[in-house]
Amino acid sequence: MFKPFPFYIGLRYTRAKRRNHFISFISLSSMLGIALGVTALITVLSVMNGFEKELRHRMLGMSAHVVVNAEKHWSDWQPILKELQTRAHVTGVAPFIQGQAMVSYQKNVEGAFLQGISPTFEPEVSQVKDKMIAGSIDSLKAGEWKIVLGRELARALGVWIGDKITLVVPQASVTPVGLLPRMKRFTVQGIFSVGMHEFDSGLVLLHLSDAAKLLRMPVGSIHGLNVKLDDMFRATSFSRELNKEFNYYSYDWTYRHKNFFEAIKMEKTVMFVILTLIVAVAAFNIVSTLVMVVTDKQADIAILRTLGATPGTVMAIFIVQGALIGVFGTLLGLGGGISLALNIETVVPAIEGFFGVQFLSSDIYYISDLPSDLRWRDVYYISGLSLIISLLATIYPAWHASRTHPAEALRYE
């Protein structure tokens, strides 16, 4: 079988049992270092992708993809709602009223974000109905002054279904004794848990009509419309189209949570750079391995040169030898990284059970499991980067070998 001469000699050097076992040890450590770096890169990026995906899912489970806002009070919103419902890619539209409030029960007082909703339309744009752990949003009826709280807020106040709480809004009422903050008693009719501290500890839901009365808005008016799409990544272009067509201002979820997802993106970039250093350190081992091999094989190189091998051929021999270390190390890392990333949700609980620890306590973290989202694009980038670094590490030792002079190398042989 025909084999290219540089590849054949380079493969022979790689497989041969060397007299210097220290060189073999460094070659093995280089291969394992590259494998460890590739495994760590794939696993860590997959876990960070999983966290990003899970957080996005939880955030957008309670937040709309696109929000259409009026400047003040919006009374003629029904035609816009019907028109949006007929648009392509729109899966739901719901009106809302928003405001700041303070919730008190006995001696407990907590700040909250007030949101008036329509129990009929709200399930089309949020998952709050599916996240109820007690009661239902269907119990929110106009004029009955009922309210639904997040689980953490209910725990902080010490309330449960049927308890009456006081909602205080930052608007004053004129009374004979002067200006007093506006307040109203509500009956707790539901408690939800979406797994996000922002919502579970600071969101209260009440009927659209009750919210309008509490905030003294005109009858039938709202603050805006929440729009849900079949693809969250269409939100930016959809919002731009609405801004061109209507006089109302609209924005998408990427604008509302921009800082949060930008921080995650930056963390992924930093982790990628840090973990790439593992591969770079292993590549330095390839350099030292090949330098020692070149020194050890001076006589062999000189004989090859006298037999007609060109400097380029000699250089190719050692590039092949170093590249094989990089290729096998990358393949080992790909196998380990992909296997670990695909089974991280099984491996981590097994480790926790074996050592009796819990890495992400549910009492502290709202995501108590390690999610993983393996993206093949990351795998391609990581494997390509590993191979490039390995090849670059072979250039200097191979160039040094190609400059060997046969007469001087064989002088003392």
Secondary structure, DSSP 8 states (H G I E B T S, - for coil): ----HHHHHHHHHHHS--S-HHHHHHHHHHHHHHHHHHHHHHHHHHHHHHHHHHHHHHHHHHS-SEEEEEEEEE-S-HHHHHHHHTSTTEEEEEEEEEEEEEEEETTEEEEEEEEEE-TTTGGGT-STTTTEEEE-GGG--TTS-EEEEEHHHHHHHT--TT-EEEEEEEEEEEETTEEEEEEEEEEEEEEE--S-HHHHTTEEEEEHHHHHHHTT--TT-EEEEEEEES-GGGHHHHHHHHHHH-SSEEEEHHHHTHHHHHHHHHHHHHHHHHHHHHHHHHHHHHHHHHHHHHHHTHHHHHHHHHTT--HHHHHHHHHHHHHHHHHHHHHHHHHHHHHHHHTHHHHHHHHHHHHT--SS-TTT-S--S------HHHHHHHHHHHHHHHHHHHHHHHHHHHT--HHHHTTT-
